[in-house]
Amino acid sequence: MLLYLCYFVVSDILLTTDRGDYRMKQFSDEKMCRLYEKFIWEFYKRHYPKLNAEASQIDWNVQEDVSDMNVLPIMKTDVMLHFAYRTLIIDAKYYGKTMQNNFNKRTIHSNNLYQIQSYVYNLDKEHIGNVDGMLLYAKTQEEIVPNNQVVLNDGNTIYFRTLDLNQSFEKIKKQLDYLVIV
């Protein structure tokens, strides 16, 4: 609900006072995804300033002098939070379905996992286990929702979490607080 209100304000599409039928424009999934990302980033920026929330670019952990950097995509994070000796990269996902069906098994979307794993791997250049990643899905109507984690061999952890946006802001805030306090 809060996301929809923000979307109205940002896109300047609140109901008008013009004569005629009052209709809402359809939401574009792409714009909702971006709004969700921005909401998460702004939340942590405002409520946890000491974590230095940022959306930044990660450099590839490759030998640049012998690598063709032009063929590599840019790695731009949605949210990076900096703790004392750790960094948490949050990749916000706003999909109709949070899980994929893979050989009759519900799993995380492969592309999402590969993306966050690549972010973690390339930011933790020395592989000392001080960078964690999180896929933060907006909750859907699916029965099975991500709430798991995997620990990589280098000590970094990738979390799979779901944020229920269909409730009061106070409850949303508690969920977001819990993600960085635990």
KELOVO-724477 format. One record per residue: residue in three letters; chain; x negated, y negated, z negated of N, C-alpha, C in turn. Coordinates in Angstrom, 1 decimal, decimal comma. Each point is the difference from the previous one (the first is absolute). Example, Ala and Ser with C-alpha at 12.3 -4.5 7.8 and 13.67 -1.06 7.14 Angstrom:
SITE  resn  chain    n.px    n.py    n.pz   ca.px   ca.py   ca.pz    c.px    c.py    c.pz
SITE   ALA      A   -13,2     5,7    -7,8     0,9    -1,2     0,0    -0,9    -1,2     0,0
SITE   SER      A     0,4    -1,1     0,7    -0,9    -1,1     0,0     0,8    -1,1    -0,8
//
This chain:
SITE  resn  chain    n.px    n.py    n.pz   ca.px   ca.py   ca.pz    c.px    c.py    c.pz
SITE   MET      A    -0,8     1,2     0,0     0,8    -1,2     0,0    -0,9    -1,3     0,0
SITE   LEU      A    -1,0     0,0    -0,9    -0,9    -1,1     0,0    -0,7    -0,2     1,3
SITE   LEU      A    -0,4     1,1     0,6    -0,7    -0,1     1,3     0,9    -0,6     1,0
SITE   TYR      A     1,3     0,3     0,0     0,9    -0,6     1,0     0,1    -1,5    -0,2
SITE   LEU      A     0,1    -0,4    -1,2     0,1    -1,4    -0,3    -1,2    -0,8     0,5
SITE   CYS      A    -1,2     0,6    -0,3    -1,3    -0,6     0,4     0,0    -0,1     1,6
SITE   TYR      A     0,5     1,1     0,6     0,0     0,0     1,4     0,9    -1,1     0,6
SITE   PHE      A     1,1    -0,2    -0,6     0,9    -1,1     0,4    -0,7    -1,3    -0,1
SITE   VAL      A    -0,7    -0,3    -1,1    -0,6    -1,3    -0,2    -1,2    -0,1     1,0
SITE   VAL      A    -0,8     1,0     0,1    -1,2    -0,1     0,9     0,4    -0,2     1,4
SITE   SER      A     1,0     0,7     0,5     0,4     0,0     1,4     1,1    -1,1     0,2
SITE   ASP      A     0,4    -0,8    -1,0     0,9    -1,0     0,2     1,3     0,5     0,7
SITE   ILE      A     0,6     1,1    -0,5     1,2     0,5     0,6     1,1     0,2    -1,0
SITE   LEU      A     0,0    -0,9    -1,0     1,2     0,0    -0,9     1,2    -0,4     0,8
SITE   LEU      A     1,1     0,3    -0,5     1,3    -0,3     0,6     0,0    -1,5     0,2
SITE   THR      A     0,5    -0,5     1,2     0,1    -1,4     0,3     1,4    -0,5    -0,3
SITE   THR      A     0,1    -1,4     0,0     1,3    -0,6    -0,2     0,6    -0,3     1,4
SITE   ASP      A    -0,6     0,4     1,1     0,6    -0,2     1,3     1,3     0,7     0,1
SITE   ARG      A     0,9    -0,5     0,8     1,3     0,6     0,2    -0,2     1,3     0,8
SITE   GLY      A     0,9     0,9    -0,3     0,0     1,3     0,7    -0,2     1,2    -0,9
SITE   ASP      A    -0,2     1,1     0,5    -0,2     1,2    -0,8    -1,4    -0,1    -0,7
SITE   TYR      A     0,0     0,5    -1,2    -1,3     0,0    -0,8    -0,5     1,5     0,1
SITE   ARG      A    -1,2     0,1     0,7    -0,6     1,3     0,2    -1,4    -0,1    -0,5
SITE   MET      A    -0,4     1,1    -0,5    -1,4     0,2    -0,3    -0,8     0,6     1,2
SITE   LYS      A    -1,2    -0,4     0,1    -0,8     0,6     1,1    -0,5     1,3    -0,5
SITE   GLN      A    -0,3     0,9     0,9    -0,5     1,3    -0,4    -1,5    -0,1    -0,4
SITE   PHE      A    -0,4     0,8    -1,0    -1,3     0,0    -0,5    -0,9     0,8     1,0
SITE   SER      A    -1,1    -0,5     0,3    -1,0     0,7     0,8    -0,8     0,8    -1,0
SITE   ASP      A    -0,2     1,3     0,3    -0,8     0,8    -0,9    -1,5    -0,5    -0,2
SITE   GLU      A    -0,5    -0,5     1,1    -1,3    -0,6     0,0    -0,1    -1,2    -1,0
SITE   LYS      A     1,0    -0,9     0,0     0,0    -1,1    -0,9     0,2     0,4    -1,4
SITE   MET      A     0,8     1,1    -0,2     0,3     0,5    -1,4    -1,3     0,6    -0,5
SITE   CYS      A    -0,7     0,7     0,8    -1,3     0,6    -0,4    -1,0    -1,1    -0,5
SITE   ARG      A    -0,1    -1,0     0,8    -0,9    -1,1    -0,3     0,5    -0,8    -1,3
SITE   LEU      A     1,3    -0,1    -0,1     0,5    -0,7    -1,2    -0,3     0,9    -1,3
SITE   TYR      A     0,2     1,3     0,2    -0,3     0,9    -1,2    -1,5    -0,1    -0,4
SITE   GLU      A    -0,9     0,0     1,0    -1,4    -0,1    -0,2    -0,3    -1,4    -0,8
SITE   LYS      A     0,6    -1,0     0,6    -0,2    -1,4    -0,6     0,5    -0,1    -1,4
SITE   PHE      A     1,1     0,7    -0,3     0,6     0,0    -1,3    -0,9     0,6    -1,0
SITE   ILE      A    -0,5     1,2     0,3    -1,0     0,7    -0,9    -1,2    -0,9    -0,3
SITE   TRP      A    -0,6    -0,5     1,1    -1,1    -0,9    -0,1     0,2    -1,2    -0,9
SITE   GLU      A     1,1    -0,7     0,2     0,4    -1,2    -0,7     0,3     0,4    -1,5
SITE   PHE      A     0,6     1,1    -0,2     0,3     0,4    -1,4    -1,3     0,1    -0,8
SITE   TYR      A    -0,9     0,8     0,5    -1,3     0,2    -0,7    -0,8    -1,3    -0,1
SITE   LYS      A     0,1    -0,8     1,0    -0,7    -1,3     0,0     0,5    -0,9    -1,1
SITE   ARG      A     1,3     0,0    -0,2     0,6    -0,8    -1,0     0,0     0,6    -1,4
SITE   HIS      A     0,3     1,2    -0,1     0,1     0,6    -1,4    -1,3     0,6    -0,5
SITE   TYR      A    -1,0     0,2     0,8    -1,2     0,6    -0,4    -1,2    -0,8     0,7
SITE   PRO      A    -0,1    -1,3    -0,3    -1,1    -0,8     0,6    -1,4     0,5    -0,2
SITE   LYS      A    -0,2     0,7    -1,1    -1,4     0,5    -0,3    -0,4     1,2     0,9
SITE   LEU      A     1,0     0,6     0,7    -0,3     1,1     0,9    -0,4    -0,5     1,4
SITE   ASN      A     0,1    -1,4     0,2    -0,4    -0,6     1,3     0,6     0,7     1,2
SITE   ALA      A     1,3     0,1     0,0     0,7     0,6     1,1    -0,3    -0,7     1,3
SITE   GLU      A    -0,4     0,8     1,0    -0,3    -0,5     1,3     0,4     1,0     1,0
SITE   ALA      A     0,2    -0,5     1,2     0,2     0,8     1,2    -1,3    -0,3     0,8
SITE   SER      A    -0,8     1,0     0,2    -1,3    -0,3     0,6    -0,4     1,1     1,0
SITE   GLN      A    -1,0    -0,3     0,7    -0,5     0,9     1,0    -1,2     0,9    -0,6
SITE   ILE      A     0,0     1,2     0,4    -1,0     0,9    -0,5    -1,0     0,3     1,2
SITE   ASP      A    -1,3    -0,1    -0,2    -0,9     0,3     1,0    -0,2     1,5     0,1
SITE   TRP      A    -0,3     0,4     1,2    -0,2     1,4     0,3    -1,4     0,4    -0,6
SITE   ASN      A     0,0     1,1    -0,6    -1,3     0,6    -0,6    -0,7     0,8     1,0
SITE   VAL      A    -0,5    -0,8     1,0    -0,8     0,7     1,1    -1,3    -0,8     0,2
SITE   GLN      A    -0,9     0,6     0,7    -1,2    -0,7     0,4     0,3    -0,9     1,2
SITE   GLU      A     0,1    -1,3    -0,3     0,4    -1,0     1,0    -1,0    -0,1     1,1
SITE   ASP      A    -1,3     0,1    -0,3    -1,0    -0,2     1,0     0,1     1,1     1,1
SITE   VAL      A     0,6     1,2    -0,2     0,0     1,0     1,0     1,5     0,4     0,3
SITE   SER      A     0,9    -0,7    -0,5     1,5     0,3     0,2     0,6    -1,1     0,8
SITE   ASP      A     1,0     0,4     0,8     0,8    -1,0     0,8     1,1    -0,4    -0,8
SITE   MET      A    -0,1    -1,1    -0,7     1,0    -0,5    -1,0     1,3    -0,4     0,8
SITE   ASN      A    -0,1    -0,3     1,3     1,1    -0,5     0,7     1,2     1,0     0,2
SITE   VAL      A    -0,4     1,3    -0,1     1,1     1,0     0,2     0,7     0,3    -1,3
SITE   LEU      A    -0,5    -0,5    -1,2     0,6     0,4    -1,3     1,1    -1,0    -0,3
SITE   PRO      A     1,1     0,5    -0,5     1,1    -0,9    -0,4    -0,4    -0,8    -1,3
SITE   ILE      A     0,7    -1,1    -0,2    -0,2    -0,8    -1,2     0,8     0,7    -1,1
SITE   MET      A    -0,7     0,1    -1,1     0,6     0,5    -1,2     0,5    -1,1    -0,9
SITE   LYS      A     1,3    -0,4     0,0     0,5    -1,1    -0,8     0,9     0,6    -1,0
SITE   THR      A    -0,3    -0,2    -1,3     0,8     0,5    -1,1     1,2    -0,8    -0,2
SITE   ASP      A     1,0     0,6    -0,6     1,2    -0,8    -0,5    -0,3    -0,7    -1,3
SITE   VAL      A    -0,5     0,8    -0,9    -0,4    -0,5    -1,3    -1,2     0,7    -0,6
SITE   MET      A    -0,9    -0,8    -0,5    -1,2     0,5    -0,7     0,0    -0,6    -1,4
SITE   LEU      A    -0,1     0,8    -1,0     0,0    -0,5    -1,4    -1,4     0,4    -0,6
SITE   HIS      A    -0,6    -0,9    -0,7    -1,4     0,2    -0,5     0,1     0,1    -1,5
SITE   PHE      A    -0,3     1,2    -0,5    -0,1     0,2    -1,5    -1,5    -0,2    -0,3
SITE   ALA      A    -0,4     0,2    -1,3    -1,4    -0,2    -0,4    -1,0     0,7     0,9
SITE   TYR      A     0,1     1,3     0,1    -0,9     0,7     0,9     0,7     0,9     1,0
SITE   ARG      A     1,2    -0,3     0,3     0,7     0,7     1,0     0,8    -0,9     0,9
SITE   THR      A     0,4     0,5     1,1     0,8    -0,7     1,0     1,2     0,9     0,3
SITE   LEU      A     1,2    -0,5     0,1     1,2     0,7     0,4     0,5    -0,6     1,3
SITE   ILE      A     0,0     0,8     1,1     0,6    -0,4     1,3     1,4     0,5     0,1
SITE   ILE      A     1,0    -0,9     0,1     1,4     0,4     0,1     0,4    -0,2     1,5
SITE   ASP      A     0,5     1,0     0,6     0,6     0,0     1,3     1,5     0,1    -0,1
SITE   ALA      A     0,7    -1,1     0,2     1,4     0,0    -0,2     0,7     0,5     1,2
SITE   LYS      A     0,9     1,0    -0,2     0,7     0,6     1,1     1,5    -0,1    -0,1
SITE   TYR      A     0,7    -0,6     1,0     1,4    -0,2     0,0     0,6     0,8     1,2
SITE   TYR      A     0,4     1,2    -0,3     0,5     0,9     1,1     1,4     0,5    -0,3
SITE   GLY      A     0,7     0,5     1,0     1,3     0,6    -0,2    -0,2     1,4    -0,7
SITE   LYS      A    -1,1     0,6     0,2    -0,3     1,3    -0,6    -1,5    -0,1    -0,5
SITE   THR      A    -0,1     0,4    -1,3    -1,3    -0,1    -0,6    -0,9     1,2     0,2
SITE   MET      A     0,7     1,2     0,3    -0,7     1,2     0,1     0,2     0,5     1,5
SITE   GLN      A    -0,9     0,9     0,4     0,1     0,6     1,3     0,3     1,5    -0,2
SITE   ASN      A     0,5     0,7     0,9     0,3     1,4     0,0    -1,2     0,7     0,8
SITE   ASN      A    -0,8     0,8    -0,7    -1,1     0,6     0,6     0,0     1,5    -0,3
SITE   PHE      A     0,5     0,8     1,0     0,1     1,4    -0,1     0,9     0,4    -1,2
SITE   ASN      A     1,2    -0,6    -0,1     1,0     0,1    -1,0    -0,5    -0,4    -1,4
SITE   LYS      A    -0,9    -0,9     0,0    -0,6    -0,5    -1,3     0,0    -1,5     0,1
SITE   ARG      A     0,5    -0,7    -1,1     0,1    -1,4    -0,1    -1,4    -0,5    -0,4
SITE   THR      A    -0,6    -0,8     0,9    -1,4    -0,6    -0,3     0,0    -1,5     0,2
SITE   ILE      A    -1,1    -0,6    -0,4    -0,2    -1,4     0,3    -0,3    -0,1     1,5
SITE   HIS      A     0,4    -1,1     0,5    -0,3    -0,3     1,5    -1,5     0,1     0,2
SITE   SER      A    -0,4     0,8     0,9    -1,5     0,2     0,3    -0,7    -1,3     0,2
SITE   ASN      A     0,6    -0,8     0,9    -0,7    -1,3     0,4    -0,2    -0,9    -1,2
SITE   ASN      A     1,0     0,0    -0,9    -0,1    -0,8    -1,2    -1,2     0,5    -0,9
SITE   LEU      A    -0,1     1,3    -0,2    -1,0     0,6    -0,8    -1,4    -0,3     0,6
SITE   TYR      A    -0,1     0,2     1,3    -1,3    -0,2     0,7    -0,4    -1,5    -0,1
SITE   GLN      A     1,0    -0,9     0,1    -0,3    -1,4    -0,1    -0,5    -0,4    -1,4
SITE   ILE      A     0,7     0,4    -1,0    -0,5    -0,4    -1,4    -1,3     0,7    -0,4
SITE   GLN      A    -0,1     1,3     0,5    -1,3     0,7    -0,3    -1,2    -0,8     0,7
SITE   SER      A     0,3    -0,4     1,2    -1,1    -0,8     0,7    -0,3    -1,3    -0,7
SITE   TYR      A     1,0    -0,7    -0,5    -0,2    -1,2    -0,7    -0,9     0,3    -1,3
SITE   VAL      A     0,3     1,0    -0,7    -0,7     0,4    -1,2    -1,4     0,4     0,3
SITE   TYR      A    -0,2     0,8     1,0    -1,3     0,5     0,4    -0,9    -1,1     0,4
SITE   ASN      A     0,5    -0,9     0,8    -0,8    -1,1     0,6    -0,3    -1,1    -1,0
SITE   LEU      A     0,9    -0,2    -1,0    -0,3    -1,0    -1,0    -1,0     0,5    -1,0
SITE   ASP      A     0,1     1,3    -0,4    -0,9     0,6    -1,0    -1,2     0,5     0,8
SITE   LYS      A    -0,8    -0,9     0,5    -1,2     0,4     0,9    -1,0     0,9    -0,7
SITE   GLU      A    -0,1     0,0    -1,3    -1,0     0,8    -0,6     0,6     1,3    -0,6
SITE   HIS      A     1,3     0,1     0,2     0,8     1,2    -0,4    -0,2     0,4    -1,5
SITE   ILE      A     0,2    -1,0    -0,8    -0,2     0,1    -1,5     1,3     0,1    -0,7
SITE   GLY      A     1,1     0,0     0,7     1,3     0,2    -0,6     0,6    -1,2    -0,6
SITE   ASN      A    -0,3    -1,2     0,4     0,6    -1,2    -0,6     1,1    -0,7     0,8
SITE   VAL      A     0,5     0,7     1,0     1,1    -0,5     0,8     1,1     1,0     0,1
SITE   ASP      A     1,2    -0,5    -0,3     1,2     0,9     0,1     0,9    -0,6     1,0
SITE   GLY      A     0,9     0,8     0,5     0,9    -0,4     1,0     1,4     0,4    -0,4
SITE   MET      A     1,0    -0,8     0,4     1,4     0,4    -0,3     0,9    -0,3     1,2
SITE   LEU      A     0,8     1,0     0,4     1,1    -0,2     0,9     1,2    -0,3    -0,8
SITE   LEU      A     0,5    -1,2     0,1     1,2    -0,4    -0,8     1,2    -0,2     1,0
SITE   TYR      A     0,8     1,1    -0,1     1,2     0,0     0,9     1,2    -0,7    -0,7
SITE   ALA      A     0,8    -0,7     0,8     1,3    -0,5    -0,5     0,9     1,2     0,0
SITE   LYS      A     0,7     0,2    -1,1     0,9     1,2    -0,2     1,1     0,0     1,0
SITE   THR      A     0,3     1,1     0,5     1,1     0,3     1,0     1,0     0,8    -0,7
SITE   GLN      A     1,0     0,6     0,8     1,0     0,9    -0,6    -0,5     1,4     0,0
SITE   GLU      A    -1,2     0,3     0,3    -0,5     1,3     0,0    -0,1     0,6    -1,4
SITE   GLU      A     0,3     1,3    -0,1    -0,1     0,6    -1,3    -1,4     0,2    -0,5
SITE   ILE      A    -0,9     0,3     0,9    -1,4     0,2    -0,4    -0,7    -1,3     0,3
SITE   VAL      A    -0,7    -0,6    -1,1    -0,7    -1,2     0,2    -1,4     0,2    -0,5
SITE   PRO      A    -1,0    -0,7     0,7    -1,4     0,1    -0,4    -0,2    -0,5    -1,5
SITE   ASN      A    -0,6     0,8    -0,8    -0,5    -0,4    -1,3    -1,1     1,0    -0,4
SITE   ASN      A    -1,1     0,0     0,8    -1,0     0,9    -0,2    -1,4    -0,7     0,1
SITE   GLN      A    -1,0     0,8    -0,1    -1,4    -0,6     0,2    -0,9     1,2     0,4
SITE   VAL      A    -1,0    -0,4     0,7    -1,1     0,9     0,3    -1,3    -0,6    -0,3
SITE   VAL      A    -0,9     0,7    -0,6    -1,3    -0,5    -0,3    -1,0     0,6     1,0
SITE   LEU      A    -0,7    -1,0     0,6    -1,0     0,4     1,1    -1,3     0,5    -0,7
SITE   ASN      A    -0,8     0,7     0,8    -1,2     0,6    -0,6    -1,0    -1,0    -0,5
SITE   ASP      A     0,1    -1,3     0,5    -0,9    -1,0    -0,5     0,5    -0,7    -1,2
SITE   GLY      A     1,2     0,4    -0,5     0,5    -0,6    -1,3     1,1    -1,0     0,3
SITE   ASN      A     0,2    -0,5     1,2     1,0    -0,9     0,3     1,4     0,7     0,0
SITE   THR      A     1,0    -0,7    -0,4     1,4     0,5     0,0     0,9    -0,7     1,0
SITE   ILE      A     0,8     0,8     0,6     1,0    -0,6     0,9     1,4     0,4    -0,7
SITE   TYR      A     0,7    -1,1    -0,2     1,4     0,2    -0,7     1,0    -0,2     1,1
SITE   PHE      A     1,1     0,7    -0,2     1,2    -0,1     0,8     1,2    -0,4    -1,0
SITE   ARG      A     0,5    -1,2     0,2     1,0    -0,5    -0,9     1,2    -0,5     0,8
SITE   THR      A     1,1    -0,2    -0,7     1,2    -0,5     0,6     0,5    -1,1    -0,9
SITE   LEU      A     0,4    -1,1     0,6     0,6    -1,2    -0,7     1,5    -0,1     0,4
SITE   ASP      A     0,8     0,1    -1,1     1,4    -0,1     0,2     0,4    -1,5     0,0
SITE   LEU      A     0,4    -0,5     1,2     0,3    -1,4     0,1     1,5    -0,3    -0,2
SITE   ASN      A     0,8     1,0    -0,2     1,4    -0,1    -0,1     0,4    -0,1    -1,5
SITE   GLN      A    -0,6    -1,0    -0,6     0,3    -0,2    -1,5    -0,4    -1,4    -0,3
SITE   SER      A     0,2    -0,4    -1,3    -0,3    -1,3    -0,4    -1,5    -0,3     0,1
SITE   PHE      A    -0,3    -1,3     0,1    -1,4    -0,4     0,1    -0,8     0,5    -1,2
SITE   GLU      A     0,6    -0,1    -1,2    -0,7     0,5    -1,2    -0,4     1,4     0,1
SITE   LYS      A     0,8     0,9     0,6    -0,3     1,4     0,1    -1,1     0,2     1,1
SITE   ILE      A     0,1    -0,8     1,1    -1,0     0,0     1,0    -1,4    -0,4    -0,6
SITE   LYS      A     0,1    -1,0    -0,8    -1,3    -0,5    -0,7    -0,6     1,0    -0,8
SITE   LYS      A     0,8     0,8    -0,8    -0,5     1,0    -0,9    -0,7     1,1     0,9
SITE   GLN      A     0,6     0,3     1,1    -0,6     1,0     0,9    -1,4    -0,4     0,4
SITE   LEU      A     0,0    -1,3     0,5    -1,3    -0,5     0,5    -1,0    -0,2    -1,1
SITE   ASP      A     0,4    -0,4    -1,2    -0,9    -0,1    -1,2    -0,6     1,4    -0,3
SITE   TYR      A     0,9     1,0     0,1    -0,5     1,3    -0,4    -1,1     0,5     1,0
SITE   LEU      A     0,1    -0,4     1,2    -1,0     0,5     1,0    -1,4    -0,5    -0,3
SITE   VAL      A    -0,1    -1,2    -0,7    -1,4    -0,5    -0,3    -0,4     0,2    -1,4
SITE   ILE      A     1,0     0,3    -0,9    -0,4     0,1    -1,4    -0,4     1,4    -0,3
SITE   VAL      A     0,5     1,0     0,7    -0,3     1,4    -0,3    -1,4     0,3     0,5
//
